[in-house]
Amino acid sequence: MDQLITTAVIPAGGWGTRFLPATKSIPKEMFPMGNKPIIMHVVEECVNSGIKSIIFIVSHHKQSIESFFSANVILENYFKELGKTDQVEQLQKIFQMAEFSFVYTKPPYGNGGCLVSARHLLEGKPFVLVWSDELILTRGMPRVKQCMQTYEKFARPVISAVKIPDPAKRSAYGMAELRELQDIPDSEKATVKEIVRIVEKPPLGSEPSEFATHGAYILPPNIFTYLDRTSPGKNGDLWLTDIINNMLPETGLLAKIIEDSIYLDCGNPRDYLLSQIDFALEYTDYSKDIENFLVNRAAGRVSTPE
């Protein structure tokens, strides 16, 4: 049986103001995580989940994203002349990963406005929406694939959910009130829940659970019906949470809790640096060097890797 969902939307149109002045010319999505841009990790997760077509929502100051995911014949020929075939293959692999489309943002803005921009490419089919400045890396099946399988099994929209252990950090996310699903296999009860409501950035102590529902959204074809019913909010921006909360009473909404994963938030300078450290410790060949460096720093000793 063919996979039901083959299209992903990756919004990448923001200004990255928290990273100024670096983002004056470099989109934050292009900042490195290891030896790849953050957004390439996101694309790879989608591709490894079976996605064939990816729609980037970009703004006019982010041409570097389109350049990165397009062919660069001049650079390829340079490496060919040097006999560096590995580098040529590495460059070609990037633009061959999927069919890429680029759509420019337009009003209303906000993280729900991306659906307005890409509507003409999405109506009539379910799709996945995934943010470009955060990663949820798993040791097994990719997060996006887990969410897609949940959608196909239960025929309801799905959002990935991650546990936020520190209560002080929960006010930065959309926290969900969850309840148990009826008539669900015991093997899935721990990781598939029904979403009652999503509270965006709740004050400390008022969060409805310890789970944030965000990151990857499996949205049905009729999401645009609820978009049309949703009015812009603060500052005239359109928010995805508002659209989803309008949809929820009629379609239902599931949370797929992603276990055995590492959450890397790259949305602000502090969390980006901490995520760099987490990634280096978990996913690089030089993790031991980083660990030794941190131990020495904590002990007041200055050291550099050999």
C-alpha positions in Angstrom: 0.0 0.0 0.0 1.3 3.4 -1.0 2.2 5.9 1.8 -0.7 8.3 2.3 1.4 11.4 3.2 4.2 12.4 0.8 4.4 16.3 1.3 6.0 18.3 4.0 5.8 22.1 4.7 8.8 23.7 6.4 8.2 27.3 7.4 11.4 29.4 7.4 10.3 32.9 6.9 11.0 34.6 10.2 13.5 37.4 10.8 15.5 35.7 13.5 15.6 38.9 15.5 16.9 37.1 18.7 20.1 36.2 16.8 20.9 39.7 15.4 23.4 40.7 14.1 24.2 37.2 12.9 20.9 36.9 11.1 21.3 40.1 9.2 22.7 38.0 6.3 22.5 34.4 7.5 19.1 32.8 8.3 19.1 31.1 11.6 17.9 27.9 9.9 21.3 27.8 8.1 23.3 28.0 11.4 25.3 24.7 11.8 24.4 21.8 13.9 27.4 19.6 13.6 28.6 19.9 10.0 25.1 20.5 8.6 22.7 23.4 8.7 19.8 23.0 11.2 17.3 22.9 8.3 19.1 20.1 6.6 18.6 17.9 9.6 14.9 18.7 9.4 14.8 17.8 5.7 16.6 14.6 6.3 14.1 13.5 9.0 11.3 14.2 6.5 13.0 12.2 3.7 13.8 9.4 6.1 10.1 9.3 6.9 9.1 8.8 3.2 8.4 12.4 2.3 8.9 13.0 -1.5 8.0 16.7 -1.8 9.0 19.6 0.5 7.6 23.1 0.4 9.7 25.8 2.0 8.0 28.9 3.2 10.6 31.6 3.0 11.0 35.4 2.9 12.9 37.5 0.4 16.0 37.8 2.6 16.5 34.1 2.8 17.8 33.2 -0.7 20.6 31.2 0.9 18.1 28.4 1.8 17.0 28.1 -1.8 20.6 28.2 -2.9 21.6 25.5 -0.5 18.9 23.0 -1.7 19.6 23.8 -5.4 22.3 22.5 -7.7 25.7 24.3 -7.7 27.3 23.3 -11.0 30.2 25.7 -10.6 31.2 24.2 -7.3 30.6 20.6 -8.6 32.9 21.2 -11.6 35.5 22.7 -9.3 35.6 19.5 -7.2 35.5 17.3 -10.4 38.6 19.1 -11.7 40.3 18.2 -8.5 39.2 14.6 -8.7 37.2 14.9 -5.4 34.3 12.7 -6.4 33.2 12.3 -2.8 32.5 16.0 -2.5 30.7 16.0 -5.8 28.4 13.2 -4.6 27.8 15.0 -1.3 26.7 18.2 -3.1 24.5 16.4 -5.5 22.8 14.4 -2.8 21.5 17.5 -1.2 19.3 18.7 -4.1 18.3 15.1 -5.0 16.8 14.3 -1.6 13.3 15.4 -2.6 11.4 17.7 -4.9 11.8 21.2 -3.4 9.5 24.1 -3.9 9.9 27.6 -2.5 7.0 29.9 -1.6 7.3 33.4 -0.3 5.5 34.6 2.8 2.7 37.0 2.6 0.2 38.6 5.1 -1.1 37.5 7.5 2.1 36.6 9.2 2.6 34.5 12.2 3.3 30.8 12.3 -0.1 30.0 10.9 0.3 32.4 8.0 2.5 29.9 6.2 -0.6 27.9 5.3 -2.0 30.8 3.5 1.1 31.1 1.3 1.2 27.4 0.5 -2.5 26.7 0.2 -2.5 26.4 -3.6 -0.1 23.5 -3.3 -1.7 21.6 -0.4 -5.5 21.6 -0.7 -7.0 18.2 -1.1 -4.3 16.1 0.6 -3.0 15.5 4.1 0.5 16.8 4.8 3.1 17.3 7.5 4.2 20.6 8.8 7.5 20.8 10.7 9.4 23.7 12.1 12.8 24.6 10.7 14.6 25.8 13.9 14.2 22.8 16.2 15.1 19.1 16.1 13.6 16.1 17.8 16.1 13.3 17.0 15.2 9.8 17.8 17.2 6.6 18.2 14.7 4.6 16.3 11.9 5.5 13.9 12.0 9.2 13.0 9.5 11.4 14.8 7.7 12.5 11.6 7.3 8.8 10.6 5.8 8.0 14.0 3.3 10.8 13.6 2.4 9.8 10.0 1.7 6.2 11.1 -0.5 7.4 13.9 -2.5 9.6 11.5 -3.0 6.7 9.1 -4.0 4.3 11.9 -6.5 6.5 13.7 -7.6 8.9 10.8 -7.3 12.0 13.0 -4.8 14.9 13.0 -1.7 14.4 15.0 0.9 16.5 16.7 4.2 15.2 18.1 4.5 15.6 21.9 7.6 15.9 24.0 8.0 15.8 27.8 9.2 19.1 29.3 10.6 17.9 32.7 11.5 21.4 34.0 8.3 23.3 35.0 10.1 26.6 34.6 10.5 25.9 30.8 6.9 25.0 30.1 5.8 28.6 29.7 7.7 28.7 26.5 5.6 26.1 24.7 2.1 25.1 23.8 1.3 22.7 26.6 -1.5 20.1 26.1 -4.3 18.8 28.3 -4.4 15.1 27.4 -6.7 12.2 28.1 -6.7 8.5 27.5 -8.1 7.1 24.2 -10.7 4.4 24.4 -10.4 1.1 22.5 -6.7 1.4 21.8 -4.1 -1.4 22.0 -2.3 -1.6 25.3 1.0 -1.3 23.4 0.1 2.2 22.3 -1.7 3.7 25.4 1.5 5.2 26.7 2.4 7.1 23.6 -0.9 8.0 21.8 -3.3 10.4 23.7 -6.2 12.5 22.9 -5.6 16.3 23.0 -8.4 18.1 24.9 -6.9 21.6 24.4 -3.5 23.3 23.9 -2.6 26.2 26.1 0.0 28.5 24.4 2.8 29.6 26.7 0.9 29.1 30.0 2.0 31.0 33.1 4.2 29.0 35.5 2.1 26.5 37.5 -0.9 26.7 35.2 0.2 24.2 32.5 -2.3 21.4 32.0 0.3 18.7 31.7 4.1 18.1 31.3 3.8 17.6 27.6 4.4 20.2 24.9 2.6 19.4 21.6 4.5 21.0 18.8 7.3 20.3 16.3 5.6 18.0 13.8 1.9 18.4 12.7 0.0 15.9 10.5 -2.8 18.1 9.1 -5.8 16.9 7.2 -7.0 18.2 3.8 -9.8 20.2 5.5 -7.4 22.3 7.7 -8.1 25.2 5.3 -11.8 25.2 6.4 -10.6 26.0 9.9 -8.0 28.5 8.6 -10.8 30.4 7.0 -12.7 30.5 10.3 -9.7 31.8 12.3 -9.1 35.5 12.7 -5.6 37.0 13.2 -4.6 37.6 16.7 -2.1 39.8 18.4 -0.4 42.3 16.1 -2.5 41.0 13.2 -0.6 37.6 13.1 -2.2 34.3 12.4 -1.3 31.5 14.8 -1.3 27.8 14.0 -2.5 27.0 17.6 -5.6 29.1 17.0 -6.4 27.3 13.7 -5.9 23.9 15.4 -8.0 24.8 18.4 -10.8 25.7 16.0 -10.4 22.4 14.2 -10.1 20.2 17.3 -13.8 20.0 18.4 -14.9 18.7 14.9 -12.0 16.4 13.9 -10.4 15.4 17.2 -6.7 15.7 17.7 -4.1 13.2 18.8 -0.7 13.6 20.5 2.0 11.2 19.6 4.5 11.1 22.5 8.0 10.8 21.1 10.0 8.6 23.4 13.8 7.9 23.5 14.6 11.2 21.8 16.6 14.3 22.2 15.0 17.7 21.8 17.2 20.4 20.4 15.7 23.9 20.5 17.5 26.3 18.3 15.1 29.3 18.5 17.3 31.6 20.7 21.0 32.0 21.3 21.1 30.3 24.7 19.2 27.2 23.7 21.0 27.0 20.4 24.4 26.8 22.2 23.1 24.2 24.7 21.7 22.2 21.8 25.1 22.4 20.1 26.6 20.8 23.1 23.9 18.1 23.4 24.3 17.3 19.7 28.1 17.1 20.0 27.8 14.7 23.0 25.2 12.4 21.4 25.9 12.4 17.7 29.5 13.2 16.8 32.7 11.3 16.6 34.3 13.9 18.9 31.9 13.5 21.8 34.5 12.2 24.2 36.7 15.3 23.5 33.7 17.6 24.2 32.9 15.6 27.4 36.4 15.9 28.7 36.5 19.6 27.9 33.3 20.2 29.8 34.6 18.2 32.8 37.8 20.1 32.9 36.0 23.4 32.6 33.7 22.5 35.5 36.7 21.6 37.6 38.3 25.0 36.8 40.9 23.6 34.4 41.3 25.0 31.0 42.0 22.4 28.4 41.8 21.9 24.6 41.2 18.6 22.8 44.3 16.9 21.5 
